[in-house]
Amino acid sequence: MVNLAFAILALAMGLATPVQAQMYDPNYPVCMHVYGELEGERMDCIFTSLAQCAATASGRPATCLVNPYYARSSRRRR
């Protein structure tokens, strides 16, 4: 019985796939995609404008893009 339980557990662990976190932060309209071996592959969604992102990305293996998951605030500014 114990061997059966271990076999089922081993099978379940073998079939399980890793879960990935969401890459895009919906709170910011611009993301910087950083790539390369030195800095690692990542998506930084912490920018409020393309100009701000471009200044940060300058000289780095990175590119700026509009966040496709940006959720605009429903409140109007006065």
LOGU-457900 format. One record per residue (C-alpha): x, y, z; residue in one letter. Coordinates in steps of 0.1 Angstrom, whole numbers, plus 5000, padded with zeros to 4 digits. Example, Ala and Ser with C-alpha at 12.3 -4.5 7.8 and 13.67 -1.06 7.14 Angstrom:
512349555078a/513749895071s/
***
This chain:
500050005000m/502850245009v/504650164976n/501350244957l/501150584975a/504750664966f/504150564930a/501050784927i/502951074943l/505951034919a/503651024890l/501751334901a/505051524906m/506251414872g/503151534854l/502951864873a/504052174853t/505652474870p/503552784874v/504753114861q/503853454875a/502253724854q/504953914835m/503054234831y/502054464859d/498654614850p/499354934871n/501955074846y/501455164809p/505055094798v/507354784802c/510954724795m/511954384782h/515454314794v/517354024778y/520753874776g/523053664798e/524453944818l/521154094831e/518853794827g/515553774809e/512853974826r/509954214821m/510054534842d/506654704841c/507455004863i/507455304838f/504855574833t/506155684798s/508055554769l/510655834774a/511255724810q/511655364799c/513955464770a/516255664793a/516555364816t/517055114788a/519755324771s/523055124767g/521454804780r/520154494762p/516554604765a/513654734746t/510554934757c/506954844748l/503454944756v/501954724783n/499154524767p/497554454801y/497654814814y/494354874833a/493655254832r/492155394864s/488455454861s/488755774882r/488956104864r/491656354873r/490456704881r/
***
